[in-house]
Amino acid sequence: MASMYCVKCRAKREDPNAQKVTMKNGKPALKGKCSVCGTSMFKIGAS
Ligand SMILES: [Zn+2]
């Protein structure tokens, strides 16, 4: 499970459905969704 930070809730959230994505600069990241407010969350630097 990925632990990410929701900037809207200003709290840590975990998203079991987080997906690995590749950013435009080619770096890996995790993309998830806050289960509370629905805001997209990103975690940069995921391997
Ligand atoms: Zn949130």
mmCIF file of the protein (N, C-alpha, C, O) and its ligand, coordinates in Angstrom:
data_MODEL
# 
_entry.id   MODEL 
# 
loop_
_entity.id 
_entity.type 
_entity.pdbx_number_of_molecules 
1 polymer     1 
2 non-polymer 1 
# 
_entity_poly.entity_id                      1 
_entity_poly.type                           'polypeptide(L)' 
_entity_poly.nstd_linkage                   no 
_entity_poly.nstd_monomer                   no 
_entity_poly.pdbx_seq_one_letter_code       MASMYCVKCRAKREDPNAQKVTMKNGKPALKGKCSVCGTSMFKIGAS 
_entity_poly.pdbx_seq_one_letter_code_can   MASMYCVKCRAKREDPNAQKVTMKNGKPALKGKCSVCGTSMFKIGAS 
_entity_poly.pdbx_strand_id                 A 
# 
loop_
_entity_poly_seq.entity_id 
_entity_poly_seq.num 
_entity_poly_seq.mon_id 
_entity_poly_seq.hetero 
1 1  MET n 
1 2  ALA n 
1 3  SER n 
1 4  MET n 
1 5  TYR n 
1 6  CYS n 
1 7  VAL n 
1 8  LYS n 
1 9  CYS n 
1 10 ARG n 
1 11 ALA n 
1 12 LYS n 
1 13 ARG n 
1 14 GLU n 
1 15 ASP n 
1 16 PRO n 
1 17 ASN n 
1 18 ALA n 
1 19 GLN n 
1 20 LYS n 
1 21 VAL n 
1 22 THR n 
1 23 MET n 
1 24 LYS n 
1 25 ASN n 
1 26 GLY n 
1 27 LYS n 
1 28 PRO n 
1 29 ALA n 
1 30 LEU n 
1 31 LYS n 
1 32 GLY n 
1 33 LYS n 
1 34 CYS n 
1 35 SER n 
1 36 VAL n 
1 37 CYS n 
1 38 GLY n 
1 39 THR n 
1 40 SER n 
1 41 MET n 
1 42 PHE n 
1 43 LYS n 
1 44 ILE n 
1 45 GLY n 
1 46 ALA n 
1 47 SER n 
# 
loop_
_struct_asym.id 
_struct_asym.entity_id 
A 1 
B 2 
# 
loop_
_chem_comp.id 
_chem_comp.type 
_chem_comp.mon_nstd_flag 
ALA 'L-peptide linking' y 
ARG 'L-peptide linking' y 
ASN 'L-peptide linking' y 
ASP 'L-peptide linking' y 
CYS 'L-peptide linking' y 
GLN 'L-peptide linking' y 
GLU 'L-peptide linking' y 
GLY 'peptide linking'   y 
ILE 'L-peptide linking' y 
LEU 'L-peptide linking' y 
LYS 'L-peptide linking' y 
MET 'L-peptide linking' y 
PHE 'L-peptide linking' y 
PRO 'L-peptide linking' y 
SER 'L-peptide linking' y 
THR 'L-peptide linking' y 
TYR 'L-peptide linking' y 
VAL 'L-peptide linking' y 
ZN  non-polymer         . 
# 
_pdbx_entity_nonpoly.entity_id   2 
_pdbx_entity_nonpoly.name        ? 
_pdbx_entity_nonpoly.comp_id     ZN 
# 
_pdbx_nonpoly_scheme.asym_id         B 
_pdbx_nonpoly_scheme.entity_id       2 
_pdbx_nonpoly_scheme.mon_id          ZN 
_pdbx_nonpoly_scheme.ndb_seq_num     1 
_pdbx_nonpoly_scheme.pdb_seq_num     101 
_pdbx_nonpoly_scheme.auth_seq_num    101 
_pdbx_nonpoly_scheme.pdb_mon_id      ZN 
_pdbx_nonpoly_scheme.auth_mon_id     ZN 
_pdbx_nonpoly_scheme.pdb_strand_id   A 
_pdbx_nonpoly_scheme.pdb_ins_code    . 
# 
loop_
_atom_site.group_PDB 
_atom_site.id 
_atom_site.type_symbol 
_atom_site.label_atom_id 
_atom_site.label_alt_id 
_atom_site.label_comp_id 
_atom_site.label_asym_id 
_atom_site.label_entity_id 
_atom_site.label_seq_id 
_atom_site.pdbx_PDB_ins_code 
_atom_site.Cartn_x 
_atom_site.Cartn_y 
_atom_site.Cartn_z 
_atom_site.occupancy 
_atom_site.B_iso_or_equiv 
_atom_site.pdbx_formal_charge 
_atom_site.auth_seq_id 
_atom_site.auth_comp_id 
_atom_site.auth_asym_id 
_atom_site.auth_atom_id 
_atom_site.pdbx_PDB_model_num 
ATOM   1   N  N  . MET A 1 1  ? 0.838   -1.198 0.000   1.00 0.00 ? 1   MET A N  1 
ATOM   2   C  CA . MET A 1 1  ? 0.000   0.000  0.000   1.00 0.00 ? 1   MET A CA 1 
ATOM   3   C  C  . MET A 1 1  ? 0.875   1.252  0.000   1.00 0.00 ? 1   MET A C  1 
ATOM   4   O  O  . MET A 1 1  ? 1.889   1.326  0.694   1.00 0.00 ? 1   MET A O  1 
ATOM   5   N  N  . ALA A 1 2  ? 0.464   2.207  -0.779  1.00 0.00 ? 2   ALA A N  1 
ATOM   6   C  CA . ALA A 1 2  ? 1.283   3.402  -0.901  1.00 0.00 ? 2   ALA A CA 1 
ATOM   7   C  C  . ALA A 1 2  ? 0.804   4.491  0.051   1.00 0.00 ? 2   ALA A C  1 
ATOM   8   O  O  . ALA A 1 2  ? -0.387  4.789  0.140   1.00 0.00 ? 2   ALA A O  1 
ATOM   9   N  N  . SER A 1 3  ? 1.745   5.062  0.741   1.00 0.00 ? 3   SER A N  1 
ATOM   10  C  CA . SER A 1 3  ? 1.416   6.168  1.626   1.00 0.00 ? 3   SER A CA 1 
ATOM   11  C  C  . SER A 1 3  ? 1.804   7.470  0.950   1.00 0.00 ? 3   SER A C  1 
ATOM   12  O  O  . SER A 1 3  ? 2.961   7.676  0.582   1.00 0.00 ? 3   SER A O  1 
ATOM   13  N  N  . MET A 1 4  ? 0.832   8.334  0.794   1.00 0.00 ? 4   MET A N  1 
ATOM   14  C  CA . MET A 1 4  ? 1.077   9.593  0.100   1.00 0.00 ? 4   MET A CA 1 
ATOM   15  C  C  . MET A 1 4  ? 0.525   10.742 0.918   1.00 0.00 ? 4   MET A C  1 
ATOM   16  O  O  . MET A 1 4  ? -0.149  10.547 1.930   1.00 0.00 ? 4   MET A O  1 
ATOM   17  N  N  . TYR A 1 5  ? 0.824   11.932 0.459   1.00 0.00 ? 5   TYR A N  1 
ATOM   18  C  CA . TYR A 1 5  ? 0.395   13.120 1.190   1.00 0.00 ? 5   TYR A CA 1 
ATOM   19  C  C  . TYR A 1 5  ? -0.641  13.881 0.391   1.00 0.00 ? 5   TYR A C  1 
ATOM   20  O  O  . TYR A 1 5  ? -0.398  14.266 -0.753  1.00 0.00 ? 5   TYR A O  1 
ATOM   21  N  N  . CYS A 1 6  ? -1.790  14.096 0.993   1.00 0.00 ? 6   CYS A N  1 
ATOM   22  C  CA . CYS A 1 6  ? -2.826  14.882 0.334   1.00 0.00 ? 6   CYS A CA 1 
ATOM   23  C  C  . CYS A 1 6  ? -2.639  16.346 0.716   1.00 0.00 ? 6   CYS A C  1 
ATOM   24  O  O  . CYS A 1 6  ? -2.693  16.707 1.891   1.00 0.00 ? 6   CYS A O  1 
ATOM   25  N  N  . VAL A 1 7  ? -2.419  17.180 -0.295  1.00 0.00 ? 7   VAL A N  1 
ATOM   26  C  CA . VAL A 1 7  ? -2.167  18.592 -0.013  1.00 0.00 ? 7   VAL A CA 1 
ATOM   27  C  C  . VAL A 1 7  ? -3.454  19.312 0.383   1.00 0.00 ? 7   VAL A C  1 
ATOM   28  O  O  . VAL A 1 7  ? -3.414  20.371 1.010   1.00 0.00 ? 7   VAL A O  1 
ATOM   29  N  N  . LYS A 1 8  ? -4.572  18.742 0.020   1.00 0.00 ? 8   LYS A N  1 
ATOM   30  C  CA . LYS A 1 8  ? -5.844  19.386 0.337   1.00 0.00 ? 8   LYS A CA 1 
ATOM   31  C  C  . LYS A 1 8  ? -6.255  19.099 1.782   1.00 0.00 ? 8   LYS A C  1 
ATOM   32  O  O  . LYS A 1 8  ? -6.701  19.991 2.504   1.00 0.00 ? 8   LYS A O  1 
ATOM   33  N  N  . CYS A 1 9  ? -6.098  17.841 2.187   1.00 0.00 ? 9   CYS A N  1 
ATOM   34  C  CA . CYS A 1 9  ? -6.415  17.465 3.570   1.00 0.00 ? 9   CYS A CA 1 
ATOM   35  C  C  . CYS A 1 9  ? -5.266  17.811 4.502   1.00 0.00 ? 9   CYS A C  1 
ATOM   36  O  O  . CYS A 1 9  ? -5.433  17.872 5.720   1.00 0.00 ? 9   CYS A O  1 
ATOM   37  N  N  . ARG A 1 10 ? -4.114  18.032 3.922   1.00 0.00 ? 10  ARG A N  1 
ATOM   38  C  CA . ARG A 1 10 ? -2.897  18.232 4.713   1.00 0.00 ? 10  ARG A CA 1 
ATOM   39  C  C  . ARG A 1 10 ? -2.694  17.074 5.672   1.00 0.00 ? 10  ARG A C  1 
ATOM   40  O  O  . ARG A 1 10 ? -2.411  17.253 6.856   1.00 0.00 ? 10  ARG A O  1 
ATOM   41  N  N  . ALA A 1 11 ? -2.847  15.896 5.124   1.00 0.00 ? 11  ALA A N  1 
ATOM   42  C  CA . ALA A 1 11 ? -2.679  14.696 5.935   1.00 0.00 ? 11  ALA A CA 1 
ATOM   43  C  C  . ALA A 1 11 ? -2.151  13.564 5.067   1.00 0.00 ? 11  ALA A C  1 
ATOM   44  O  O  . ALA A 1 11 ? -2.273  13.582 3.842   1.00 0.00 ? 11  ALA A O  1 
ATOM   45  N  N  . LYS A 1 12 ? -1.577  12.609 5.716   1.00 0.00 ? 12  LYS A N  1 
ATOM   46  C  CA . LYS A 1 12 ? -1.104  11.439 4.991   1.00 0.00 ? 12  LYS A CA 1 
ATOM   47  C  C  . LYS A 1 12 ? -2.268  10.521 4.684   1.00 0.00 ? 12  LYS A C  1 
ATOM   48  O  O  . LYS A 1 12 ? -3.123  10.262 5.531   1.00 0.00 ? 12  LYS A O  1 
ATOM   49  N  N  . ARG A 1 13 ? -2.282  10.042 3.473   1.00 0.00 ? 13  ARG A N  1 
ATOM   50  C  CA . ARG A 1 13 ? -3.332  9.104  3.079   1.00 0.00 ? 13  ARG A CA 1 
ATOM   51  C  C  . ARG A 1 13 ? -2.686  7.874  2.468   1.00 0.00 ? 13  ARG A C  1 
ATOM   52  O  O  . ARG A 1 13 ? -1.585  7.923  1.921   1.00 0.00 ? 13  ARG A O  1 
ATOM   53  N  N  . GLU A 1 14 ? -3.406  6.778  2.581   1.00 0.00 ? 14  GLU A N  1 
ATOM   54  C  CA . GLU A 1 14 ? -2.935  5.572  1.918   1.00 0.00 ? 14  GLU A CA 1 
ATOM   55  C  C  . GLU A 1 14 ? -3.916  5.189  0.833   1.00 0.00 ? 14  GLU A C  1 
ATOM   56  O  O  . GLU A 1 14 ? -5.129  5.191  1.039   1.00 0.00 ? 14  GLU A O  1 
ATOM   57  N  N  . ASP A 1 15 ? -3.377  4.863  -0.314  1.00 0.00 ? 15  ASP A N  1 
ATOM   58  C  CA . ASP A 1 15 ? -4.229  4.469  -1.422  1.00 0.00 ? 15  ASP A CA 1 
ATOM   59  C  C  . ASP A 1 15 ? -3.823  3.085  -1.922  1.00 0.00 ? 15  ASP A C  1 
ATOM   60  O  O  . ASP A 1 15 ? -2.779  2.932  -2.556  1.00 0.00 ? 15  ASP A O  1 
ATOM   61  N  N  . PRO A 1 16 ? -4.643  2.086  -1.639  1.00 0.00 ? 16  PRO A N  1 
ATOM   62  C  CA . PRO A 1 16 ? -4.315  0.723  -2.076  1.00 0.00 ? 16  PRO A CA 1 
ATOM   63  C  C  . PRO A 1 16 ? -4.372  0.569  -3.586  1.00 0.00 ? 16  PRO A C  1 
ATOM   64  O  O  . PRO A 1 16 ? -3.866  -0.410 -4.135  1.00 0.00 ? 16  PRO A O  1 
ATOM   65  N  N  . ASN A 1 17 ? -4.987  1.531  -4.255  1.00 0.00 ? 17  ASN A N  1 
ATOM   66  C  CA . ASN A 1 17 ? -5.110  1.459  -5.710  1.00 0.00 ? 17  ASN A CA 1 
ATOM   67  C  C  . ASN A 1 17 ? -4.120  2.354  -6.429  1.00 0.00 ? 17  ASN A C  1 
ATOM   68  O  O  . ASN A 1 17 ? -4.253  2.601  -7.628  1.00 0.00 ? 17  ASN A O  1 
ATOM   69  N  N  . ALA A 1 18 ? -3.137  2.834  -5.704  1.00 0.00 ? 18  ALA A N  1 
ATOM   70  C  CA . ALA A 1 18 ? -2.147  3.703  -6.330  1.00 0.00 ? 18  ALA A CA 1 
ATOM   71  C  C  . ALA A 1 18 ? -1.434  2.972  -7.463  1.00 0.00 ? 18  ALA A C  1 
ATOM   72  O  O  . ALA A 1 18 ? -1.124  1.784  -7.374  1.00 0.00 ? 18  ALA A O  1 
ATOM   73  N  N  . GLN A 1 19 ? -1.190  3.719  -8.514  1.00 0.00 ? 19  GLN A N  1 
ATOM   74  C  CA . GLN A 1 19 ? -0.569  3.112  -9.683  1.00 0.00 ? 19  GLN A CA 1 
ATOM   75  C  C  . GLN A 1 19 ? 0.761   3.758  -9.992  1.00 0.00 ? 19  GLN A C  1 
ATOM   76  O  O  . GLN A 1 19 ? 0.972   4.953  -9.784  1.00 0.00 ? 19  GLN A O  1 
ATOM   77  N  N  . LYS A 1 20 ? 1.653   2.921  -10.498 1.00 0.00 ? 20  LYS A N  1 
ATOM   78  C  CA . LYS A 1 20 ? 2.944   3.449  -10.930 1.00 0.00 ? 20  LYS A CA 1 
ATOM   79  C  C  . LYS A 1 20 ? 2.779   4.156  -12.261 1.00 0.00 ? 20  LYS A C  1 
ATOM   80  O  O  . LYS A 1 20 ? 2.178   3.633  -13.198 1.00 0.00 ? 20  LYS A O  1 
ATOM   81  N  N  . VAL A 1 21 ? 3.315   5.328  -12.317 1.00 0.00 ? 21  VAL A N  1 
ATOM   82  C  CA . VAL A 1 21 ? 3.277   6.086  -13.560 1.00 0.00 ? 21  VAL A CA 1 
ATOM   83  C  C  . VAL A 1 21 ? 4.662   6.637  -13.851 1.00 0.00 ? 21  VAL A C  1 
ATOM   84  O  O  . VAL A 1 21 ? 5.532   6.659  -12.981 1.00 0.00 ? 21  VAL A O  1 
ATOM   85  N  N  . THR A 1 22 ? 4.849   7.073  -15.063 1.00 0.00 ? 22  THR A N  1 
ATOM   86  C  CA . THR A 1 22 ? 6.103   7.717  -15.421 1.00 0.00 ? 22  THR A CA 1 
ATOM   87  C  C  . THR A 1 22 ? 5.817   9.164  -15.780 1.00 0.00 ? 22  THR A C  1 
ATOM   88  O  O  . THR A 1 22 ? 4.962   9.456  -16.616 1.00 0.00 ? 22  THR A O  1 
ATOM   89  N  N  . MET A 1 23 ? 6.534   10.047 -15.148 1.00 0.00 ? 23  MET A N  1 
ATOM   90  C  CA . MET A 1 23 ? 6.302   11.461 -15.407 1.00 0.00 ? 23  MET A CA 1 
ATOM   91  C  C  . MET A 1 23 ? 6.942   11.876 -16.727 1.00 0.00 ? 23  MET A C  1 
ATOM   92  O  O  . MET A 1 23 ? 7.697   11.126 -17.346 1.00 0.00 ? 23  MET A O  1 
ATOM   93  N  N  . LYS A 1 24 ? 6.613   13.091 -17.130 1.00 0.00 ? 24  LYS A N  1 
ATOM   94  C  CA . LYS A 1 24 ? 7.097   13.578 -18.421 1.00 0.00 ? 24  LYS A CA 1 
ATOM   95  C  C  . LYS A 1 24 ? 8.619   13.585 -18.502 1.00 0.00 ? 24  LYS A C  1 
ATOM   96  O  O  . LYS A 1 24 ? 9.199   13.430 -19.577 1.00 0.00 ? 24  LYS A O  1 
ATOM   97  N  N  . ASN A 1 25 ? 9.245   13.765 -17.359 1.00 0.00 ? 25  ASN A N  1 
ATOM   98  C  CA . ASN A 1 25 ? 10.715  13.793 -17.368 1.00 0.00 ? 25  ASN A CA 1 
ATOM   99  C  C  . ASN A 1 25 ? 11.314  12.397 -17.248 1.00 0.00 ? 25  ASN A C  1 
ATOM   100 O  O  . ASN A 1 25 ? 12.529  12.243 -17.125 1.00 0.00 ? 25  ASN A O  1 
ATOM   101 N  N  . GLY A 1 26 ? 10.464  11.393 -17.285 1.00 0.00 ? 26  GLY A N  1 
ATOM   102 C  CA . GLY A 1 26 ? 10.946  10.031 -17.298 1.00 0.00 ? 26  GLY A CA 1 
ATOM   103 C  C  . GLY A 1 26 ? 11.138  9.411  -15.926 1.00 0.00 ? 26  GLY A C  1 
ATOM   104 O  O  . GLY A 1 26 ? 11.546  8.255  -15.807 1.00 0.00 ? 26  GLY A O  1 
ATOM   105 N  N  . LYS A 1 27 ? 10.845  10.175 -14.905 1.00 0.00 ? 27  LYS A N  1 
ATOM   106 C  CA . LYS A 1 27 ? 11.026  9.648  -13.556 1.00 0.00 ? 27  LYS A CA 1 
ATOM   107 C  C  . LYS A 1 27 ? 9.773   8.907  -13.096 1.00 0.00 ? 27  LYS A C  1 
ATOM   108 O  O  . LYS A 1 27 ? 8.652   9.292  -13.427 1.00 0.00 ? 27  LYS A O  1 
ATOM   109 N  N  . PRO A 1 28 ? 9.978   7.859  -12.340 1.00 0.00 ? 28  PRO A N  1 
ATOM   110 C  CA . PRO A 1 28 ? 8.835   7.093  -11.849 1.00 0.00 ? 28  PRO A CA 1 
ATOM   111 C  C  . PRO A 1 28 ? 8.129   7.797  -10.709 1.00 0.00 ? 28  PRO A C  1 
ATOM   112 O  O  . PRO A 1 28 ? 8.744   8.518  -9.923  1.00 0.00 ? 28  PRO A O  1 
ATOM   113 N  N  . ALA A 1 29 ? 6.839   7.579  -10.633 1.00 0.00 ? 29  ALA A N  1 
ATOM   114 C  CA . ALA A 1 29 ? 6.058   8.171  -9.561  1.00 0.00 ? 29  ALA A CA 1 
ATOM   115 C  C  . ALA A 1 29 ? 4.867   7.277  -9.272  1.00 0.00 ? 29  ALA A C  1 
ATOM   116 O  O  . ALA A 1 29 ? 4.528   6.391  -10.056 1.00 0.00 ? 29  ALA A O  1 
ATOM   117 N  N  . LEU A 1 30 ? 4.251   7.522  -8.151  1.00 0.00 ? 30  LEU A N  1 
ATOM   118 C  CA . LEU A 1 30 ? 3.012   6.830  -7.828  1.00 0.00 ? 30  LEU A CA 1 
ATOM   119 C  C  . LEU A 1 30 ? 1.863   7.820  -7.904  1.00 0.00 ? 30  LEU A C  1 
ATOM   120 O  O  . LEU A 1 30 ? 1.967   8.952  -7.431  1.00 0.00 ? 30  LEU A O  1 
ATOM   121 N  N  . LYS A 1 31 ? 0.783   7.386  -8.497  1.00 0.00 ? 31  LYS A N  1 
ATOM   122 C  CA . LYS A 1 31 ? -0.381  8.240  -8.620  1.00 0.00 ? 31  LYS A CA 1 
ATOM   123 C  C  . LYS A 1 31 ? -1.545  7.599  -7.875  1.00 0.00 ? 31  LYS A C  1 
ATOM   124 O  O  . LYS A 1 31 ? -1.876  6.434  -8.096  1.00 0.00 ? 31  LYS A O  1 
ATOM   125 N  N  . GLY A 1 32 ? -2.141  8.358  -7.013  1.00 0.00 ? 32  GLY A N  1 
ATOM   126 C  CA . GLY A 1 32 ? -3.260  7.833  -6.246  1.00 0.00 ? 32  GLY A CA 1 
ATOM   127 C  C  . GLY A 1 32 ? -4.338  8.869  -6.081  1.00 0.00 ? 32  GLY A C  1 
ATOM   128 O  O  . GLY A 1 32 ? -4.264  9.968  -6.631  1.00 0.00 ? 32  GLY A O  1 
ATOM   129 N  N  . LYS A 1 33 ? -5.347  8.499  -5.310  1.00 0.00 ? 33  LYS A N  1 
ATOM   130 C  CA . LYS A 1 33 ? -6.461  9.405  -5.115  1.00 0.00 ? 33  LYS A CA 1 
ATOM   131 C  C  . LYS A 1 33 ? -6.826  9.411  -3.641  1.00 0.00 ? 33  LYS A C  1 
ATOM   132 O  O  . LYS A 1 33 ? -6.944  8.358  -3.014  1.00 0.00 ? 33  LYS A O  1 
ATOM   133 N  N  . CYS A 1 34 ? -7.000  10.586 -3.103  1.00 0.00 ? 34  CYS A N  1 
ATOM   134 C  CA . CYS A 1 34 ? -7.377  10.704 -1.703  1.00 0.00 ? 34  CYS A CA 1 
ATOM   135 C  C  . CYS A 1 34 ? -8.788  10.164 -1.517  1.00 0.00 ? 34  CYS A C  1 
ATOM   136 O  O  . CYS A 1 34 ? -9.720  10.581 -2.204  1.00 0.00 ? 34  CYS A O  1 
ATOM   137 N  N  . SER A 1 35 ? -8.934  9.239  -0.589  1.00 0.00 ? 35  SER A N  1 
ATOM   138 C  CA . SER A 1 35 ? -10.243 8.612  -0.379  1.00 0.00 ? 35  SER A CA 1 
ATOM   139 C  C  . SER A 1 35 ? -11.207 9.546  0.340   1.00 0.00 ? 35  SER A C  1 
ATOM   140 O  O  . SER A 1 35 ? -12.408 9.283  0.398   1.00 0.00 ? 35  SER A O  1 
ATOM   141 N  N  . VAL A 1 36 ? -10.687 10.620 0.877   1.00 0.00 ? 36  VAL A N  1 
ATOM   142 C  CA . VAL A 1 36 ? -11.527 11.540 1.642   1.00 0.00 ? 36  VAL A CA 1 
ATOM   143 C  C  . VAL A 1 36 ? -12.069 12.659 0.759   1.00 0.00 ? 36  VAL A C  1 
ATOM   144 O  O  . VAL A 1 36 ? -13.273 12.918 0.741   1.00 0.00 ? 36  VAL A O  1 
ATOM   145 N  N  . CYS A 1 37 ? -11.167 13.326 0.022   1.00 0.00 ? 37  CYS A N  1 
ATOM   146 C  CA . CYS A 1 37 ? -11.605 14.480 -0.759  1.00 0.00 ? 37  CYS A CA 1 
ATOM   147 C  C  . CYS A 1 37 ? -11.535 14.240 -2.261  1.00 0.00 ? 37  CYS A C  1 
ATOM   148 O  O  . CYS A 1 37 ? -12.052 15.043 -3.039  1.00 0.00 ? 37  CYS A O  1 
ATOM   149 N  N  . GLY A 1 38 ? -10.906 13.151 -2.677  1.00 0.00 ? 38  GLY A N  1 
ATOM   150 C  CA . GLY A 1 38 ? -10.866 12.826 -4.091  1.00 0.00 ? 38  GLY A CA 1 
ATOM   151 C  C  . GLY A 1 38 ? -9.769  13.514 -4.870  1.00 0.00 ? 38  GLY A C  1 
ATOM   152 O  O  . GLY A 1 38 ? -9.688  13.370 -6.089  1.00 0.00 ? 38  GLY A O  1 
ATOM   153 N  N  . THR A 1 39 ? -8.925  14.259 -4.183  1.00 0.00 ? 39  THR A N  1 
ATOM   154 C  CA . THR A 1 39 ? -7.841  14.946 -4.858  1.00 0.00 ? 39  THR A CA 1 
ATOM   155 C  C  . THR A 1 39 ? -6.769  13.961 -5.300  1.00 0.00 ? 39  THR A C  1 
ATOM   156 O  O  . THR A 1 39 ? -6.444  13.019 -4.578  1.00 0.00 ? 39  THR A O  1 
ATOM   157 N  N  . SER A 1 40 ? -6.229  14.183 -6.479  1.00 0.00 ? 40  SER A N  1 
ATOM   158 C  CA . SER A 1 40 ? -5.155  13.330 -6.957  1.00 0.00 ? 40  SER A CA 1 
ATOM   159 C  C  . SER A 1 40 ? -3.909  13.566 -6.136  1.00 0.00 ? 40  SER A C  1 
ATOM   160 O  O  . SER A 1 40 ? -3.564  14.700 -5.802  1.00 0.00 ? 40  SER A O  1 
ATOM   161 N  N  . MET A 1 41 ? -3.237  12.469 -5.818  1.00 0.00 ? 41  MET A N  1 
ATOM   162 C  CA . MET A 1 41 ? -1.997  12.564 -5.053  1.00 0.00 ? 41  MET A CA 1 
ATOM   163 C  C  . MET A 1 41 ? -0.872  11.935 -5.858  1.00 0.00 ? 41  MET A C  1 
ATOM   164 O  O  . MET A 1 41 ? -1.054  10.945 -6.567  1.00 0.00 ? 41  MET A O  1 
ATOM   165 N  N  . PHE A 1 42 ? 0.279   12.539 -5.722  1.00 0.00 ? 42  PHE A N  1 
ATOM   166 C  CA . PHE A 1 42 ? 1.446   11.996 -6.380  1.00 0.00 ? 42  PHE A CA 1 
ATOM   167 C  C  . PHE A 1 42 ? 2.546   11.761 -5.377  1.00 0.00 ? 42  PHE A C  1 
ATOM   168 O  O  . PHE A 1 42 ? 2.736   12.529 -4.433  1.00 0.00 ? 42  PHE A O  1 
ATOM   169 N  N  . LYS A 1 43 ? 3.259   10.691 -5.601  1.00 0.00 ? 43  LYS A N  1 
ATOM   170 C  CA . LYS A 1 43 ? 4.457   10.478 -4.817  1.00 0.00 ? 43  LYS A CA 1 
ATOM   171 C  C  . LYS A 1 43 ? 5.594   10.284 -5.792  1.00 0.00 ? 43  LYS A C  1 
ATOM   172 O  O  . LYS A 1 43 ? 5.627   9.319  -6.557  1.00 0.00 ? 43  LYS A O  1 
ATOM   173 N  N  . ILE A 1 44 ? 6.510   11.205 -5.752  1.00 0.00 ? 44  ILE A N  1 
ATOM   174 C  CA . ILE A 1 44 ? 7.613   11.192 -6.697  1.00 0.00 ? 44  ILE A CA 1 
ATOM   175 C  C  . ILE A 1 44 ? 8.763   10.367 -6.163  1.00 0.00 ? 44  ILE A C  1 
ATOM   176 O  O  . ILE A 1 44 ? 9.068   10.389 -4.970  1.00 0.00 ? 44  ILE A O  1 
ATOM   177 N  N  . GLY A 1 45 ? 9.387   9.651  -7.054  1.00 0.00 ? 45  GLY A N  1 
ATOM   178 C  CA . GLY A 1 45 ? 10.582  8.912  -6.660  1.00 0.00 ? 45  GLY A CA 1 
ATOM   179 C  C  . GLY A 1 45 ? 10.315  7.476  -6.273  1.00 0.00 ? 45  GLY A C  1 
ATOM   180 O  O  . GLY A 1 45 ? 11.180  6.813  -5.701  1.00 0.00 ? 45  GLY A O  1 
ATOM   181 N  N  . ALA A 1 46 ? 9.128   6.990  -6.578  1.00 0.00 ? 46  ALA A N  1 
ATOM   182 C  CA . ALA A 1 46 ? 8.837   5.590  -6.287  1.00 0.00 ? 46  ALA A CA 1 
ATOM   183 C  C  . ALA A 1 46 ? 9.643   4.692  -7.213  1.00 0.00 ? 46  ALA A C  1 
ATOM   184 O  O  . ALA A 1 46 ? 9.798   4.983  -8.399  1.00 0.00 ? 46  ALA A O  1 
ATOM   185 N  N  . SER A 1 47 ? 10.132  3.647  -6.685  1.00 0.00 ? 47  SER A N  1 
ATOM   186 C  CA . SER A 1 47 ? 10.966  2.753  -7.510  1.00 0.00 ? 47  SER A CA 1 
ATOM   187 C  C  . SER A 1 47 ? 10.078  1.798  -8.292  1.00 0.00 ? 47  SER A C  1 
ATOM   188 O  O  . SER A 1 47 ? 10.582  0.965  -9.046  1.00 0.00 ? 47  SER A O  1 
HETATM 189 ZN ZN . ZN  B 2 .  ? -7.597  14.674 0.639   1.00 0.00 2 101 ZN  A ZN 1 
# 
